[in-house]
Structure formats: C-alpha cells, structure tokens
Amino acid sequence: FIHDILRRSRSFSNVEKWKASEVRLFILYIGLPVLVEFLPEERIEDFALYNVILRLLHDYWDNDKKLGDSISSLLKIYIKNSSKNVISNVHRPKLLTISTHTHLHLPF
C-alpha cells in the first residue's frame, strides 16, 4: 500500500547502494510500471508474475490455506517459466539461484 512508502528512493545509478526498503518499494510498487517501458515482453511477464507472488507473500496471513496453496502454485509456474527462459536465452542463468529454488519450500 502507498503508506508503506517511507522515503524517496535513490536513482538507478545508485542501485547497488539501495537499502532493503528501497528494493522493497521498487519490487512491490514501482518496478513493474517503470520496467514495462524498457524490458522485452518475456521479461515483463516473468517480473509481473514474481511481483504478484511477492505482493501476496508480503500481505500473507498464515491461517489462509487457500492463499498459501495459490502462492505455491504461482511459484511453481514462475520457476518453470524462468527455467524455460534461461534455456531459450531470454534470461541469464544467474537468475535461477538457490534462493529462487528455496521459494518453492516456503512453509504455507
């Protein structure tokens, strides 16, 4: 939600110095509308799906089994799509890291 934005982010030229709050702001709120102008459609589709997953996780209530199952299903789709896109050279292999794989094992 917009009230989560506590401060203005630094520019992209300083992205390596961004704090966690700036990364969260970018991923959850402003990344998709900004990147849609610059990235190919395949990458935007993956980022949009990942954005939805992270928004759901960010707002997730642990007593909602149905939502947990939905998030788990979306994560599997995201990993599958990302794997295909690495093989077809849409994404770099670096995208599929151990942290991406561990998303599949989050307790819901």
HUCORUR-V199653 format. One record per residue. N is the residue number from 1. RES is the residue in three letters. OMEGA is omega in radians with two decimals (none if undefined). Layout:
# HUCORUR-V199653
n | res | omega
N | RES | OMEGA
N | RES | OMEGA
This chain:
# HUCORUR-V199653
n | res | omega
1 | PHE | -3.05
2 | ILE | 3.13
3 | HIS | 3.06
4 | ASP | -3.12
5 | ILE | -3.05
6 | LEU | 3.14
7 | ARG | 3.12
8 | ARG | 3.14
9 | SER | 3.03
10 | ARG | -3.09
11 | SER | 3.11
12 | PHE | 3.11
13 | SER | 3.10
14 | ASN | -3.04
15 | VAL | 3.14
16 | GLU | 3.12
17 | LYS | -3.14
18 | TRP | 3.02
19 | LYS | -3.14
20 | ALA | -3.14
21 | SER | 3.12
22 | GLU | 3.08
23 | VAL | 3.12
24 | ARG | 3.11
25 | LEU | -3.12
26 | PHE | -3.06
27 | ILE | -3.04
28 | LEU | -2.96
29 | TYR | -2.96
30 | ILE | -3.07
31 | GLY | -3.08
32 | LEU | 3.13
33 | PRO | 3.12
34 | VAL | -3.03
35 | LEU | -3.12
36 | VAL | 3.13
37 | GLU | -2.96
38 | PHE | -3.04
39 | LEU | 3.06
40 | PRO | -3.06
41 | GLU | -3.12
42 | GLU | -3.14
43 | ARG | 3.10
44 | ILE | 3.12
45 | GLU | 3.13
46 | ASP | -3.14
47 | PHE | 3.13
48 | ALA | 3.11
49 | LEU | 3.12
50 | TYR | 3.10
51 | ASN | 3.11
52 | VAL | 3.13
53 | ILE | -3.12
54 | LEU | 3.08
55 | ARG | 3.11
56 | LEU | 3.11
57 | LEU | -3.13
58 | HIS | -3.09
59 | ASP | -3.00
60 | TYR | 3.01
61 | TRP | -3.00
62 | ASP | 3.12
63 | ASN | -3.12
64 | ASP | -3.09
65 | LYS | -3.12
66 | LYS | 3.11
67 | LEU | 3.09
68 | GLY | 3.10
69 | ASP | 3.12
70 | SER | 3.12
71 | ILE | 3.13
72 | SER | 3.12
73 | SER | 3.11
74 | LEU | 3.10
75 | LEU | 3.12
76 | LYS | 3.09
77 | ILE | -3.14
78 | TYR | -3.14
79 | ILE | 3.13
80 | LYS | 3.12
81 | ASN | -3.14
82 | SER | 3.11
83 | SER | 3.11
84 | LYS | -3.10
85 | ASN | 3.03
86 | VAL | 3.14
87 | ILE | -3.13
88 | SER | 3.06
89 | ASN | 3.02
90 | VAL | 3.10
91 | HIS | 3.04
92 | ARG | 3.13
93 | PRO | 3.14
94 | LYS | -3.11
95 | LEU | -3.10
96 | LEU | -3.13
97 | THR | 3.11
98 | ILE | 3.14
99 | SER | 3.07
100 | THR | 3.13
101 | HIS | -3.10
102 | THR | 3.05
103 | HIS | -3.12
104 | LEU | -3.07
105 | HIS | 3.07
106 | LEU | -3.13
107 | PRO | 3.10
108 | PHE | none
